[in-house]
């Protein structure tokens, strides 16, 4: 028995020795690994995945730079509209916009006063590029002494396809209106006055005033009021085109250009009786760069009269008679 006990003691002692030896080796490898802390450690590559990476969310303690900010959504607020010097602008179209005077209350029967309708149509057309004031055919419009003023947007057209006329003679002329002019176009640039219609001046009762030279014996004059309106006056305007119209029977000058620059007159017909006094066809003064072409003028005074302050005037293809010619 003593031998058996001794043998068991030896076995237990050997087991303890072997176990202690194994524990020491494990601790050795652990400390060896800690010695190399901070050195690069190879890692197995991670295969790429088609799944998108999640949104990067950095740890608050992480010193890595933050990712670039996501692009902001585009600004969809409407652009600022520049201020416009033209009030009550009905539009900004660059193409022709027609403003028919009938749509603004004109009657067109030759008796009703259509002045207000023309002024409203003018105001609307003036506010857009290439606006057209239209006096349509098959109507006769009576308007009183009126100033169509600018500035307007470029390309404005005043188109007369019907008949346009003033009140019939001095008795019907409104007392508050100027007797020196009927239609005045003032401070305009790039305007066209055209159409296939007629501008009728109703001049007979003005010519018959006792102060007119042909009323007295041997060309003498009699006392009495003598102011008579020029029919159409362009004043302080530039780059004008007048074409295609028939203009007749003006109380005084048919057309007058004063303080203008860049005037093109083409294919006009101007007429009044040979004894109608002071009915110059076209009168220009203080005006430069004028071209008058392919027109017929028959009246009681100068066909074309050129006043002071004019230069660069070209006249071609104009038929005059029985007037006093060009001077």
Buried (B, 14 or more C-beta within 10 A) or exposed (E): EEEEEEEEEEEEEEEEEEEEEEEEEEEEEEEEEEEEEEEEEEEEEEEEEEEEEEEEEEEEEEEEEEEEEEEEEEEEEEEEEEEEEBEEEBEEEEEBBBBBBBEBEBBBEBEBBBBBBBBBBBBBBBBBBBBBBBBBEEBBBBBBBBBBBBBBBBBBBBBBBBBBBBBBBBEEBEEEBBBEBBBBBBBBBBBBBBBEBBBBBBBBBBBEBEBBEEBEEEEEBEEEEBBBBBBBBBBBBBBBBBBBBBBBBBBBBBBBBBBBBBBBBBBBBBBBBEEBBBBBBBBBBBBBBBBBBEBBBBBBBBBBBBEEEBEEBEBEEBEBEEBBEBE
